[in-house]
Amino acid sequence: MKRNRLFTFLFFLFSFIFLSFSNSIAGYPNLAAHFNTNGDLIQGWYWLRDTSGQHYAQWIFEKIPVGNFDLALDITALATDRPNGRRGLPAEFYLVYETLGGNVLVRQKVILPNISLPNDPLGYTCQGQVTIPRIIIQDSTVLLVRIERISTYDNHIAFHTESIAIMRSTEPEEQITSAQGYQASKFYSNGNLIQGWYWLRDSALNHYAEWSFNNIPAGRSDLVLDITALATNTMDGGRGFDAHFLLIYGFPGTERMGGVFQTKEITLANVSPAHDPLGYTCNGFITIPRDFIAGATTFFFRIERLNPHDNHIAVNQNSIILYTE
């Protein structure tokens, strides 16, 4: 009898340890191993609020579990419109992340809603989650995350070392076995060719660029486009401008089957580092749903400017890299 009780106790003990270990991998927050910022320190929070836009906060995460699940950044910040400012305002910023060695660089705009309760004396607290698709970072176990204000006119925002935690995404998982990037089989543009880039900049909006991808393996997973472009406001223009355009995509069809197309308005954030002599580089990841072109193995993409007053943009054959299963 004592032996059976001992066995039962050990069984439940080891079951508890196993479940605790599993939960720690799947859902326990991974806090940053390193944190640095040049923001103004006030009561444990570093405020990004300078008039020159140089303030930033940066986290480095290590030992990220490898798997086929996406990651979620759980972000908490403070926000107000000025020193000792108003309550109830959102936190808006650029979120930049890259893997070890700078192999992947993504820059996206994020808006965290203000979640302060009425009894909060300040009312500055903002919180939300941003999903990082596993297909982008693949098997990397180190991730650098950086936050910058979008404009010096935006709300002041504040962070500390535990403001970002990496969680396993709670969204439905896709069984991604590996990520493979495909380059276009065909490319054509009627833009102005300058040093290997085709500039779409005519006032009549006749300039365009087209890519065709052939022999892409069939599957049910969505497509992810890694798009890189150049952008400026005029000929030999200024740095730091985003690329805004219309993306037309779909299945081009054959003689017996007509094409199926959809459109999406895209803005790629300018990701040029400070030492870039031009400052024209824009990049972003765009998800294309595959359900409306299920079974297709050939894909077509076309980029056009939307307005003659939009920024000039430039692309080339390697501007679109397609990822799928």
Rosetta silent file (secondary structure, phi, psi, omega in degrees, C-alpha in Angstrom):
SEQUENCE: MKRNRLFTFLFFLFSFIFLSFSNSIAGYPNLAAHFNTNGDLIQGWYWLRDTSGQHYAQWIFEKIPVGNFDLALDITALATDRPNGRRGLPAEFYLVYETLGGNVLVRQKVILPNISLPNDPLGYTCQGQVTIPRIIIQDSTVLLVRIERISTYDNHIAFHTESIAIMRSTEPEEQITSAQGYQASKFYSNGNLIQGWYWLRDSALNHYAEWSFNNIPAGRSDLVLDITALATNTMDGGRGFDAHFLLIYGFPGTERMGGVFQTKEITLANVSPAHDPLGYTCNGFITIPRDFIAGATTFFFRIERLNPHDNHIAVNQNSIILYTE
SCORE:     score description
SCORE:     0.000 S_00000001
   1 L     0.000  -45.264  179.402    0.000    0.000    0.000 S_00000001
   2 H   -62.334  -39.007 -179.351    2.810    2.433    0.902 S_00000001
   3 H   -64.488  -40.673  178.946    4.590    1.557   -2.335 S_00000001
   4 H   -64.354  -40.983  178.154    1.439    2.319   -4.377 S_00000001
   5 H   -64.048  -40.650  178.290    0.992    5.642   -2.591 S_00000001
   6 H   -63.488  -43.358  178.905    4.633    6.513   -3.271 S_00000001
   7 H   -61.499  -43.910 -179.960    4.239    5.600   -6.945 S_00000001
   8 H   -62.230  -42.721  178.945    1.094    7.723   -7.213 S_00000001
   9 H   -62.042  -44.986 -179.605    2.839   10.675   -5.552 S_00000001
  10 H   -65.910  -37.443  178.758    5.844   10.416   -7.873 S_00000001
  11 H   -59.633  -49.147 -179.652    3.588   10.095  -10.920 S_00000001
  12 H   -67.751  -33.890  178.820    1.748   13.316  -10.116 S_00000001
  13 H   -64.067  -49.158 -179.594    4.990   15.052   -9.178 S_00000001
  14 H   -67.565  -32.476  176.801    6.650   14.243  -12.511 S_00000001
  15 H   -64.959  -41.765  178.885    3.446   15.105  -14.382 S_00000001
  16 H   -64.370  -42.891  179.768    3.372   18.504  -12.715 S_00000001
  17 H   -63.332  -41.784 -179.158    7.052   19.136  -13.556 S_00000001
  18 H   -64.523  -45.571 -179.913    6.496   18.126  -17.196 S_00000001
  19 H   -64.330  -39.395  178.901    3.415   20.337  -17.594 S_00000001
  20 H   -64.412  -41.960  178.725    5.208   23.248  -15.961 S_00000001
  21 H   -64.507  -42.340  179.910    8.186   22.800  -18.282 S_00000001
  22 H   -62.799  -43.650  179.744    5.914   22.565  -21.343 S_00000001
  23 H   -64.953  -34.510 -179.468    4.038   25.702  -20.368 S_00000001
  24 H   -65.079  -34.224  178.908    7.303   27.554  -19.806 S_00000001
  25 H   -75.120  -43.004 -171.433    8.328   26.820  -23.392 S_00000001
  26 H   -79.394  -37.179 -170.516    4.938   27.499  -24.973 S_00000001
  27 L  -133.921  -10.543 -176.134    3.676   30.500  -23.100 S_00000001
  28 L   -71.789  135.132 -175.516    6.024   31.825  -20.440 S_00000001
  29 L   -64.478  136.849  175.059    7.305   35.287  -21.353 S_00000001
  30 E   -97.950  109.127 -179.340   10.855   35.553  -22.633 S_00000001
  31 E   -87.552  158.633 -175.094   12.281   38.795  -21.260 S_00000001
  32 L   -66.075  141.080  174.311   15.159   40.652  -22.877 S_00000001
  33 L   -79.609  -28.418 -179.250   18.709   39.668  -22.024 S_00000001
  34 E  -139.336  143.962  178.787   19.942   43.191  -22.813 S_00000001
  35 E  -142.977  135.037  172.690   18.240   46.597  -22.842 S_00000001
  36 E  -148.269  153.955 -178.166   19.537   50.048  -23.679 S_00000001
  37 E  -159.828  155.852  172.841   18.029   53.439  -24.435 S_00000001
  38 L  -112.802   18.945  178.373   18.980   57.099  -24.630 S_00000001
  39 L   -72.510  171.646 -179.800   15.581   58.280  -23.433 S_00000001
  40 E   -83.584  120.256 -177.750   14.976   60.505  -20.407 S_00000001
  41 E   -81.019  120.889  177.106   14.742   58.430  -17.204 S_00000001
  42 E  -137.863  111.877  176.799   11.818   59.424  -14.983 S_00000001
  43 L    50.897   47.108  174.098   10.696   57.135  -12.142 S_00000001
  44 L    86.634   -3.392  179.148   11.898   53.947  -13.811 S_00000001
  45 E  -117.685  138.221  179.646   10.577   54.732  -17.310 S_00000001
  46 E   -99.725  116.468 -174.809   12.670   56.001  -20.213 S_00000001
  47 E   -91.624  127.632  172.874   10.799   58.659  -22.199 S_00000001
  48 E   -95.478  107.770 -170.161   11.349   59.035  -25.961 S_00000001
  49 L  -157.116   11.096 -175.206   10.450   62.662  -26.485 S_00000001
  50 L   -72.450  153.514 -177.175   13.369   64.678  -27.900 S_00000001
  51 L   -76.351  -13.746  179.471   12.736   67.281  -30.595 S_00000001
  52 L   -94.413   -7.012  177.805   15.433   65.848  -32.898 S_00000001
  53 L    74.027   23.101 -178.074   13.901   62.348  -33.043 S_00000001
  54 L   -94.005  -12.845 -179.500   17.082   60.585  -31.874 S_00000001
  55 L   -67.035  143.055  178.143   15.637   58.863  -28.792 S_00000001
  56 E  -152.153  166.878  170.576   15.194   55.095  -29.025 S_00000001
  57 E  -135.372  141.665 -172.114   14.792   51.986  -26.880 S_00000001
  58 E  -141.575  134.360  179.635   16.337   48.630  -27.797 S_00000001
  59 E  -123.790  143.629  172.389   15.981   45.076  -26.504 S_00000001
  60 E  -120.448  122.465 -179.860   17.960   41.918  -27.365 S_00000001
  61 E  -105.591  135.477  179.909   16.227   38.566  -26.791 S_00000001
  62 L  -122.335  163.208  176.576   18.223   35.330  -26.607 S_00000001
  63 L    56.552   43.260  176.397   17.378   31.606  -26.472 S_00000001
  64 L   -72.713  127.778 -178.957   14.108   32.014  -28.381 S_00000001
  65 L   -60.075  137.600  176.680   12.494   28.555  -28.736 S_00000001
  66 L   -89.247  138.447  179.110   12.597   27.168  -32.273 S_00000001
  67 L  -177.248 -172.870  179.742    9.337   25.790  -33.649 S_00000001
  68 L   -99.977   16.398 -179.991    6.631   26.191  -36.264 S_00000001
  69 L  -101.620  149.313  174.753    4.665   28.722  -34.197 S_00000001
  70 L   -72.895  163.698  176.280    4.642   32.484  -34.627 S_00000001
  71 E  -108.512  151.466  176.863    5.923   34.778  -31.894 S_00000001
  72 E  -124.377  127.171  173.336    4.004   37.582  -30.231 S_00000001
  73 E   -88.384  115.748  175.804    5.607   40.669  -28.723 S_00000001
  74 E   -91.018  112.204 -169.440    3.615   41.712  -25.680 S_00000001
  75 E  -116.709  130.775  174.378    4.331   45.452  -25.403 S_00000001
  76 E  -122.854  133.861 -178.028    3.508   47.851  -22.572 S_00000001
  77 E  -143.995  167.113  168.456    4.262   51.565  -22.808 S_00000001
  78 E  -109.815  151.300  179.599    3.302   54.926  -21.374 S_00000001
  79 E  -151.159  140.641  172.204    2.100   57.760  -23.609 S_00000001
  80 E  -158.143  172.495 -171.524    1.093   61.383  -23.282 S_00000001
  81 L   -92.689   -9.774 -178.055    1.258   64.484  -25.473 S_00000001
  82 L  -170.231  169.992  174.963    3.792   66.572  -23.491 S_00000001
  83 L   -54.600  129.025 -177.104    5.620   66.619  -20.131 S_00000001
  84 L    55.347   41.608 -172.390    2.975   66.061  -17.435 S_00000001
  85 L   -86.462 -160.693 -173.368    0.451   65.851  -20.291 S_00000001
  86 L   -75.428  162.078  177.680   -3.014   64.491  -20.874 S_00000001
  87 L   -96.800  164.603  171.359   -4.321   60.985  -20.109 S_00000001
  88 L    81.935   12.440 -176.464   -5.956   58.450  -22.440 S_00000001
  89 L   -96.909  149.173 -179.491   -3.657   58.871  -25.454 S_00000001
  90 L   -81.031  164.707  174.284   -2.259   55.966  -27.569 S_00000001
  91 E  -103.153  119.978  179.480    1.387   55.090  -28.114 S_00000001
  92 E  -118.611  134.499 -176.328    2.443   55.299  -31.781 S_00000001
  93 E  -164.755  168.695  168.925    5.912   54.291  -32.943 S_00000001
  94 E   -89.288  132.190  172.205    8.097   52.420  -35.400 S_00000001
  95 E  -107.562  121.799 -179.776    8.916   48.857  -34.348 S_00000001
  96 E  -117.086  131.396  173.620   12.140   47.554  -35.898 S_00000001
  97 E  -139.612  148.102  179.717   13.349   43.991  -35.483 S_00000001
  98 E  -148.848  156.125  178.631   16.189   41.977  -36.951 S_00000001
  99 E   -89.464  176.210 -175.767   17.858   38.632  -36.404 S_00000001
 100 H   -57.751  129.072 -178.692   21.467   38.013  -35.406 S_00000001
 101 H    85.399    3.990  178.750   23.821   39.659  -37.884 S_00000001
 102 H    70.495   26.562 -177.029   21.092   41.871  -39.333 S_00000001
 103 L   -69.511  -30.256  178.777   19.927   39.139  -41.746 S_00000001
 104 L  -128.002  129.210  178.973   16.269   40.188  -41.481 S_00000001
 105 E  -130.910  119.990  178.609   15.156   43.768  -40.976 S_00000001
 106 E  -125.314  135.762  176.576   11.491   44.723  -40.610 S_00000001
 107 E  -129.883  120.190 -178.073   10.179   48.165  -39.776 S_00000001
 108 E  -137.338  153.130  177.599    6.470   48.621  -39.129 S_00000001
 109 E   -84.069  136.938 -178.607    4.188   51.209  -37.622 S_00000001
 110 E  -129.665  139.369  173.144    2.487   50.195  -34.376 S_00000001
 111 E  -124.932  115.629  176.061   -0.327   51.823  -32.421 S_00000001
 112 E   -95.858  125.445  178.721   -0.919   50.602  -28.868 S_00000001
 113 L   -70.564  151.703  175.722   -4.325   51.571  -27.452 S_00000001
 114 E   -78.769  125.596 -175.865   -4.531   53.278  -24.089 S_00000001
 115 L  -115.854   17.113 -176.639   -5.918   50.780  -21.555 S_00000001
 116 L   -62.633  136.194  176.141   -5.787   52.934  -18.404 S_00000001
 117 L   -78.668  158.336 -179.367   -8.592   52.384  -15.919 S_00000001
 118 L   -57.426  -30.895 -178.927  -10.596   55.377  -14.637 S_00000001
 119 L   -86.105    3.439  175.830   -8.942   55.072  -11.211 S_00000001
 120 L   -71.645  121.345 -175.270   -5.433   55.224  -12.747 S_00000001
 121 L   -64.708  -28.013  179.927   -3.992   58.529  -11.442 S_00000001
 122 L   -97.700  -47.817 -177.962   -1.968   59.143  -14.639 S_00000001
 123 L    76.911   29.590 -176.194   -3.903   57.356  -17.385 S_00000001
 124 L  -100.319   -8.834 -168.508   -0.801   56.854  -19.529 S_00000001
 125 E   -73.710  129.226  176.808   -0.739   53.029  -19.823 S_00000001
 126 E  -126.114  145.805 -177.368   -0.855   51.493  -23.320 S_00000001
 127 E  -153.772  148.531  177.077   -0.669   47.806  -24.170 S_00000001
 128 E  -179.304  176.297  179.484   -0.945   45.447  -27.131 S_00000001
 129 E  -124.226  145.409  175.855    0.629   42.587  -29.054 S_00000001
 130 E  -123.790  126.303 -178.711    2.486   42.443  -32.365 S_00000001
 131 E   -87.183  133.328  173.814    2.869   39.107  -34.152 S_00000001
 132 E  -107.958  110.422 -178.820    6.197   38.151  -35.726 S_00000001
 133 L   -63.381  133.622  179.231    5.613   35.461  -38.371 S_00000001
 134 H   -60.731  -31.194 -178.390    7.930   32.499  -37.945 S_00000001
 135 H   -62.273  -22.650 -179.752    8.369   32.346  -41.715 S_00000001
 136 H   -81.885  -49.343 -176.258   10.261   35.645  -41.523 S_00000001
 137 H   -89.133  -12.462  177.166   12.720   34.903  -38.717 S_00000001
 138 L    52.940 -123.687 -172.905   12.852   31.148  -39.448 S_00000001
 139 L   -97.771   16.830 -179.115   15.138   29.343  -36.958 S_00000001
 140 L   -65.828  139.634  178.586   16.806   32.370  -35.428 S_00000001
 141 L  -110.364    1.298  177.649   17.133   32.203  -31.635 S_00000001
 142 L  -126.430  132.737 -177.544   18.312   35.799  -31.166 S_00000001
 143 E  -136.036  129.663  174.662   16.135   38.813  -31.937 S_00000001
 144 E  -102.125  128.732 -179.567   16.917   42.528  -31.700 S_00000001
 145 E  -122.769  132.100 -177.338   13.905   44.812  -31.209 S_00000001
 146 E  -132.952  141.520  178.224   14.106   48.597  -31.443 S_00000001
 147 E  -122.734  132.829  177.650   11.461   51.295  -30.953 S_00000001
 148 E  -134.682  150.804  173.694   11.622   54.833  -32.375 S_00000001
 149 L   -72.378  148.275 -179.620    9.066   57.619  -32.559 S_00000001
 150 L   -75.132  -43.109 -178.308    7.572   58.171  -36.013 S_00000001
 151 L  -143.688  151.662  177.653    7.561   61.955  -35.778 S_00000001
 152 L   -70.251   -9.909  176.664    8.693   64.517  -33.250 S_00000001
 153 L   -91.006   -7.426  179.495    5.087   65.744  -33.233 S_00000001
 154 L   -73.349  169.017  178.065    3.801   62.365  -32.022 S_00000001
 155 L   -58.553  147.828  170.328    2.977   61.594  -28.408 S_00000001
 156 E   -67.876  140.885 -179.092    5.816   61.127  -25.955 S_00000001
 157 E  -131.911  149.421 -176.034    6.269   57.405  -25.201 S_00000001
 158 E  -134.860  146.648 -178.596    8.071   55.605  -22.375 S_00000001
 159 E  -142.813  168.262  169.240    9.478   52.094  -21.854 S_00000001
 160 L  -143.003 -175.348 -170.767   11.643   50.071  -19.482 S_00000001
 161 L   -61.306  -29.642 -178.590   13.554   46.792  -19.649 S_00000001
 162 L  -102.162   18.751  179.644   10.434   44.623  -19.171 S_00000001
 163 L   -69.440  -22.072  178.770    8.184   46.608  -21.526 S_00000001
 164 E  -125.040  129.779  173.131    8.483   43.866  -24.169 S_00000001
 165 E  -127.704  140.556  177.445    8.111   40.149  -23.593 S_00000001
 166 E   -91.933  125.114  178.111    8.139   37.466  -26.292 S_00000001
 167 E  -118.019  159.958  168.127    5.219   35.051  -26.073 S_00000001
 168 E   -73.238  131.969 -177.001    4.150   32.150  -28.215 S_00000001
 169 L   -60.958  138.282  177.158    1.435   33.467  -30.512 S_00000001
 170 L   -88.395   -0.803  178.756   -2.111   32.510  -29.511 S_00000001
 171 L   -74.231  156.378  178.475   -3.238   32.707  -33.140 S_00000001
 172 L   -55.848  138.120 -176.554   -3.949   29.436  -35.025 S_00000001
 173 L   -89.600  148.062  169.754   -0.723   27.846  -36.162 S_00000001
 174 L  -106.191  144.207 -178.945    0.190   26.843  -39.666 S_00000001
 175 L   -81.573   81.744  179.972    2.381   23.805  -40.165 S_00000001
 176 L   -90.130  117.019 -178.431    5.340   25.564  -41.709 S_00000001
 177 L   -88.434  -36.225  178.258    8.127   23.092  -42.301 S_00000001
 178 L  -163.226  161.222  178.624   10.609   25.451  -43.901 S_00000001
 179 L  -115.848  128.862  179.367   10.772   28.814  -45.617 S_00000001
 180 E  -128.483  129.631  179.487   12.187   29.157  -49.089 S_00000001
 181 E   -91.470  136.253  178.738   12.531   32.425  -50.954 S_00000001
 182 E  -115.385  138.234  173.438   11.799   32.544  -54.689 S_00000001
 183 L   -95.890  157.512 -176.490   12.990   35.174  -57.144 S_00000001
 184 L   -65.381  140.748  174.583   10.921   36.274  -60.113 S_00000001
 185 L   -76.506  -34.578  179.798   11.144   34.271  -63.331 S_00000001
 186 E  -136.653  146.876  177.207   10.306   37.360  -65.385 S_00000001
 187 E  -144.952  140.941  175.355   10.472   41.079  -64.703 S_00000001
 188 E  -150.880  142.852  174.802    9.579   44.130  -66.766 S_00000001
 189 E  -148.825  144.788  174.247    9.237   47.843  -66.090 S_00000001
 190 L  -102.513   15.529  177.215    8.783   50.934  -68.258 S_00000001
 191 L   -72.750  174.318 -179.997   10.198   53.169  -65.519 S_00000001
 192 E   -80.308  118.793 -176.956   13.331   55.271  -65.899 S_00000001
 193 E   -81.339  119.526  178.297   16.404   53.058  -65.449 S_00000001
 194 E  -136.561  112.236  176.178   19.030   54.660  -63.194 S_00000001
 195 L    51.360   46.696  174.235   21.922   52.589  -61.796 S_00000001
 196 L    85.405    1.451  179.197   19.995   49.310  -61.854 S_00000001
 197 E  -120.901  138.009  178.330   16.714   50.679  -60.459 S_00000001
 198 E   -98.142  115.227 -176.376   13.571   51.496  -62.463 S_00000001
 199 E   -89.768  125.571  173.713   11.983   54.713  -61.212 S_00000001
 200 E   -97.254  106.321 -170.310    8.188   55.058  -61.366 S_00000001
 201 L  -152.794    7.539 -177.232    7.762   58.809  -61.337 S_00000001
 202 L   -74.787  146.627 -177.872    5.845   60.096  -64.395 S_00000001
 203 L   -69.803  -21.836  179.936    3.014   62.552  -63.803 S_00000001
 204 L   -83.557   -6.280  179.123    0.677   60.570  -66.104 S_00000001
 205 L    63.000   31.493  176.303    1.013   57.454  -63.865 S_00000001
 206 L   -88.902  -15.582  178.990    1.859   55.223  -66.829 S_00000001
 207 L   -69.303  141.716  177.860    5.010   53.846  -65.212 S_00000001
 208 E  -155.459  170.845  174.209    4.722   50.351  -63.720 S_00000001
 209 E  -140.848  141.336 -176.467    6.726   47.256  -62.810 S_00000001
 210 E  -132.144  141.466  176.938    5.696   43.603  -63.191 S_00000001
 211 E  -128.702  140.143  173.054    7.012   40.317  -61.774 S_00000001
 212 E  -122.966  132.450  177.845    6.029   36.733  -62.675 S_00000001
 213 E  -115.935  122.486 -177.628    6.845   33.758  -60.451 S_00000001
 214 L  -112.126  156.352  174.091    6.601   30.301  -62.041 S_00000001
 215 L    58.448   39.556  174.770    6.675   26.745  -60.658 S_00000001
 216 L   -82.460  129.233 -178.514    5.835   27.733  -57.088 S_00000001
 217 L   -56.015  135.949  177.830    4.839   24.603  -55.092 S_00000001
 218 L   -67.388  151.420  179.620    1.099   24.313  -54.547 S_00000001
 219 L   179.544  176.304 -177.932   -0.113   24.598  -50.969 S_00000001
 220 L  -101.604  -12.664 -176.472   -2.658   26.126  -48.621 S_00000001
 221 L   -74.100  151.585  177.277   -0.403   28.534  -46.746 S_00000001
 222 L   -66.706  159.841  175.078   -0.465   32.242  -47.529 S_00000001
 223 E   -91.717  147.365  174.554    2.314   33.850  -49.514 S_00000001
 224 E  -122.423  123.895  178.893    4.677   36.352  -47.886 S_00000001
 225 E  -101.968  126.049  171.595    6.340   38.976  -50.056 S_00000001
 226 E   -96.121  106.071 -173.022    9.587   40.591  -48.934 S_00000001
 227 E  -110.524  128.848  176.004    9.462   43.891  -50.860 S_00000001
 228 E  -122.521  132.821 -179.913   12.336   46.353  -51.112 S_00000001
 229 E  -144.063  166.059  170.123   12.055   49.684  -52.924 S_00000001
 230 E  -106.312  151.682  179.062   13.642   53.107  -53.058 S_00000001
 231 E  -151.284  142.149  171.750   11.630   56.259  -52.435 S_00000001
 232 E  -154.710  170.461 -171.352   12.135   59.999  -52.444 S_00000001
 233 L   -87.769  -17.413 -179.824    9.915   63.033  -52.900 S_00000001
 234 L  -162.722  179.707  177.478   11.343   64.344  -56.188 S_00000001
 235 L   -62.074  129.803 -175.487   14.270   63.869  -58.577 S_00000001
 236 L    52.575   41.862 -172.049   17.456   63.752  -56.465 S_00000001
 237 L   -83.825 -165.052 -173.829   15.142   64.355  -53.532 S_00000001
 238 L   -79.496  171.027 -179.037   15.336   64.073  -49.769 S_00000001
 239 L   -97.197  162.886  171.652   15.920   61.062  -47.536 S_00000001
 240 L    86.477   10.837 -178.305   13.578   59.265  -45.149 S_00000001
 241 L   -90.704  146.445  177.903   10.462   59.061  -47.343 S_00000001
 242 L   -83.234  161.633  177.083    8.170   56.009  -47.429 S_00000001
 243 E  -102.962  120.308 -177.912    7.174   54.101  -50.583 S_00000001
 244 E  -119.871  129.597 -176.139    3.431   54.217  -51.285 S_00000001
 245 E  -163.093  172.052  174.868    1.892   52.278  -54.182 S_00000001
 246 E  -100.234  127.516  175.912   -0.827   49.945  -55.459 S_00000001
 247 E  -104.379  121.451  175.602    0.020   46.225  -55.535 S_00000001
 248 E  -106.824  129.394 -173.692   -1.935   44.146  -58.051 S_00000001
 249 E  -145.208  155.883  176.061   -1.555   40.396  -57.557 S_00000001
 250 E   157.786 -161.372 -179.365   -3.040   37.096  -58.600 S_00000001
 251 E   -99.158  120.337 -171.976   -3.082   34.208  -61.031 S_00000001
 252 L   -69.944  -20.142  178.305   -2.391   35.378  -64.606 S_00000001
 253 L    85.852  174.877  178.688   -4.472   32.646  -66.254 S_00000001
 254 L  -131.567 -168.811 -178.996   -4.054   30.691  -69.482 S_00000001
 255 L   -62.452  -35.790 -177.214   -5.778   30.513  -72.836 S_00000001
 256 L   -95.253  -19.868 -176.640   -8.736   28.609  -71.351 S_00000001
 257 L  -124.052  118.796  179.782   -8.756   30.116  -67.865 S_00000001
 258 L   -70.556  161.395 -178.816   -8.841   33.854  -67.294 S_00000001
 259 L   -73.661  158.289  176.705   -6.776   35.549  -64.644 S_00000001
 260 E  -125.973  121.726 -173.069   -7.938   36.268  -61.103 S_00000001
 261 E  -132.780  151.915  170.970   -6.604   39.447  -59.508 S_00000001
 262 E  -135.151  167.230 -179.425   -6.915   41.523  -56.371 S_00000001
 263 E  -128.800  153.893  178.073   -5.378   44.830  -55.305 S_00000001
 264 E  -148.534  131.923  176.341   -3.889   46.150  -52.087 S_00000001
 265 E   -83.232  127.334 -171.470   -2.655   49.628  -51.190 S_00000001
 266 E  -121.427  140.739  167.585    0.822   49.351  -49.676 S_00000001
 267 E  -126.563  116.938  175.549    3.082   51.647  -47.683 S_00000001
 268 E   -95.229  126.957  179.986    6.647   50.459  -47.112 S_00000001
 269 E   -71.360  145.731  174.729    8.391   52.220  -44.253 S_00000001
 270 E   -73.398  123.531 -176.202   11.762   53.845  -44.892 S_00000001
 271 L  -115.871   18.023 -176.693   14.363   51.699  -43.111 S_00000001
 272 L   -63.941  127.688  174.745   17.533   53.535  -44.137 S_00000001
 273 L   -70.466  164.881 -176.005   20.150   53.615  -41.370 S_00000001
 274 L   -61.157  -29.144 -177.510   21.699   56.951  -40.450 S_00000001
 275 L   -86.227   -0.529  177.176   24.928   56.140  -42.324 S_00000001
 276 L   -68.233  122.652 -175.270   23.102   55.445  -45.630 S_00000001
 277 L   -66.573  -27.784  179.424   24.303   58.211  -47.991 S_00000001
 278 L   -96.594  -47.046 -178.130   20.953   58.387  -49.849 S_00000001
 279 L    77.369   29.486 -176.375   18.391   57.322  -47.259 S_00000001
 280 L   -99.581  -10.311 -168.052   15.965   56.020  -49.889 S_00000001
 281 E   -72.874  128.537  177.215   15.629   52.347  -48.827 S_00000001
 282 E  -125.519  145.789 -177.714   12.150   51.069  -47.924 S_00000001
 283 E  -153.784  152.132  175.668   11.218   47.521  -46.938 S_00000001
 284 E  -172.996  162.628  176.880    8.341   45.480  -45.602 S_00000001
 285 E  -108.478  127.363 -177.680    6.683   42.053  -45.527 S_00000001
 286 E  -117.936  127.981  178.546    3.255   41.748  -47.169 S_00000001
 287 E   -92.147  130.146  179.024    0.987   38.730  -46.685 S_00000001
 288 E  -112.711  116.932  178.836   -1.001   37.572  -49.718 S_00000001
 289 L   -66.177  138.273 -175.922   -3.947   35.246  -48.992 S_00000001
 290 L   -98.284   -5.497 -173.100   -3.834   32.131  -51.111 S_00000001
 291 H   -65.276  -32.139 -177.524   -7.451   31.036  -50.724 S_00000001
 292 H   -82.229   -7.625  176.568   -8.721   32.943  -53.768 S_00000001
 293 H  -131.822   41.806 -177.784   -6.024   31.399  -55.984 S_00000001
 294 L   -59.395  134.983  177.634   -5.877   27.955  -54.389 S_00000001
 295 L    88.656  -12.530 -178.813   -3.828   25.488  -56.378 S_00000001
 296 L   -69.580  144.592  176.752   -2.070   28.096  -58.499 S_00000001
 297 L  -120.560   -1.561  175.606    1.663   27.638  -59.093 S_00000001
 298 L  -122.564  132.343 -176.202    2.206   30.796  -61.163 S_00000001
 299 E  -131.265  146.472 -176.467    1.792   34.235  -59.621 S_00000001
 300 E  -124.526  137.083  177.523    1.803   37.740  -61.049 S_00000001
 301 E  -134.316  138.998  179.306    2.540   41.019  -59.239 S_00000001
 302 E  -136.778  137.973  178.577    2.356   44.572  -60.562 S_00000001
 303 E  -117.609  132.853  176.877    3.220   47.860  -58.847 S_00000001
 304 E  -136.940  149.709  170.938    1.803   51.245  -59.848 S_00000001
 305 L   -75.897  151.149 -176.316    1.809   54.667  -58.226 S_00000001
 306 L   -94.645  -28.628 -171.793   -1.593   55.874  -57.059 S_00000001
 307 L  -145.290  137.864  179.876   -1.217   59.623  -57.321 S_00000001
 308 L   -63.332  -15.804  178.431    1.092   61.905  -59.340 S_00000001
 309 L   -92.545   -2.700  177.029    1.878   63.729  -56.085 S_00000001
 310 L   -68.867  163.081  176.841    3.061   60.530  -54.353 S_00000001
 311 L   -59.335  148.512  170.462    6.752   59.937  -53.753 S_00000001
 312 E   -67.884  140.560  178.376    8.856   58.632  -56.622 S_00000001
 313 E  -130.354  151.236 -179.250    9.589   54.913  -56.141 S_00000001
 314 E  -133.334  141.715 -179.871   12.168   52.588  -57.697 S_00000001
 315 E  -140.638  170.103  172.167   12.292   48.794  -57.999 S_00000001
 316 L  -147.421 -173.020 -174.919   14.205   46.057  -59.819 S_00000001
 317 H   -61.273  -32.966 -177.553   13.887   42.315  -60.437 S_00000001
 318 H   -89.252    8.660 -178.131   15.047   41.449  -56.931 S_00000001
 319 H   -70.022  -22.838  177.816   12.666   43.877  -55.233 S_00000001
 320 E  -119.969  121.476  171.801   10.162   41.097  -54.537 S_00000001
 321 E  -113.411  128.042 -175.581   11.168   37.820  -52.879 S_00000001
 322 E  -101.759  131.988  178.156    8.302   35.341  -52.475 S_00000001
 323 E  -117.538  139.576  174.970    8.101   32.994  -49.479 S_00000001
 324 E  -152.525 -169.117  179.297    5.840   29.978  -49.093 S_00000001
 325 L   -63.141    0.000    0.000    5.999   26.452  -47.662 S_00000001
